[in-house]
Amino acid sequence: MAAAQPDAIRVCGLTKAFTDMVAVDAVSFSVGVGEVFGFMGHNGAGKTTTLRMLLGLLRPTRGQASVLGHDVVNESLEVRQLCGFLPADYALPKDMTPRRFLRYVGAMFGLSGRRLEQRIEASLEQFELLDVADKKLGAFSTGMTQKIGLAQALINEPRVLLLDEPTAGLDPLGRHALLELVQRLATEQGVTVLFSTHILSDVERVCERVAVLHHGKLIAHGTLAGLKQQYEAEQMDDLYLTLVRQAS
């Protein structure tokens, strides 16, 4: 019998309390290597705070988490070297070009010379950005900006990819292409993807297992098929509304 794959991400009782609120409240879940895992919840549910703790950008108040065996508090630099991250909201340097920006991000991961230039060209081609590679980012549309965000998240060939609302601002064709890319990264390259979103159809398209947050608390965790059966929901919308109503 083959040995079980270790978890790429483990979260145990993770909590983040601020002065006036608890943003994440004792959340626990795990994500397998090469899995696209849906992290669902409305805006403000605690998804972004959780991602920032996983990257070592926020220190947990309580609880533990690890990425590929590295503790997110004590080994945060190692974690960030292994991860790619697409934030939900970020500002690109308006006076930079895509090529210069990717060169800058790559250098932060210790990439240089021929290897870095090859990664940049591959990323520009993958996201159909070659024609605008030397134009200023300040003139880019939301959809184009999102492509640059994805390109920078993949520049270091990460083993774990954390995506925060990755299809926001994309048109239907762009959304389709991104979801296909996420599936290919997992199935062909073994990349683990934590797919954080409030867009239920995206989760249904690319994820088999999910965790659902509501006001910082984990209200469901399991396979989509199992949760639909458990809550007698035929559609994704029905499942989510049932979970939220029971938790409110």
C-alpha positions, 0 to 999 in steps of 0.5 A: 500500500502506498504511503499517504501524501503529507498535507501541504497546509495544516491549520489547527485552532488558528485565531486572530484577535484584534482590539475590537473583533476576532477576525478568525476564530479557532479555524482548523483544516488541511489541504493535501499536496496537489489539491485545489482547495476551496476557501469560501466565505463572504467578504469580511468572513476572515479568508484574507486574514487567514491567508496572511497568517499562512504567509507569516504576514500576520502573527496568529493570536492562538493556534498553529499552522504549517506550509509544507512542514514549515511553521508559519511563525518560526519559519515564515521566510521559508514559507514565503520562498515556497509560496506564490500569493495573489492578494485580493487588493494590491496596487501595481507600480504605475511607472513600471512595465510588466517586464520590469515588475516581474524582474523586481519580484523575481529578484526578491526570490533570489532569481537572476540572470538567464533563469530569471529572464526565461521565467519572465518571458515564459510568464509574459507569453503564458498570460498573453502579455508580450505585446504590452510587456514594455508599456506602463502598468498605470494604463492597464485595465482591471483584467490586465492587472489581474494577469500581472498579479498571477504572473508575479505569483508564479514567477518563483515556480511555487509549490503552494499558491494562495489565491485571494479572489483571483477571478475578480475583475475578469471577463468570462473568457479570462475567468475560464482561462484562469480556472483552467490554469489552476487545474493544470498547475495542480494536475500537471505540476503538483502545485497545491492551490488554496483558492479563496473566493466568494464566487460559488461557481468558481469553487464548484468548477475547480475544487472537490473539498472546501472550507466555509468561513462565516464571521471568522468561524469555520462552519463547514469542511469537507467534500462538496459532494458530501456537503451537498448530500448532508444538507440536501442541497442540489445547487451550490447556492442552496448549500451555501445559503443553508450553511450560513443560515444555520450559522447565523 
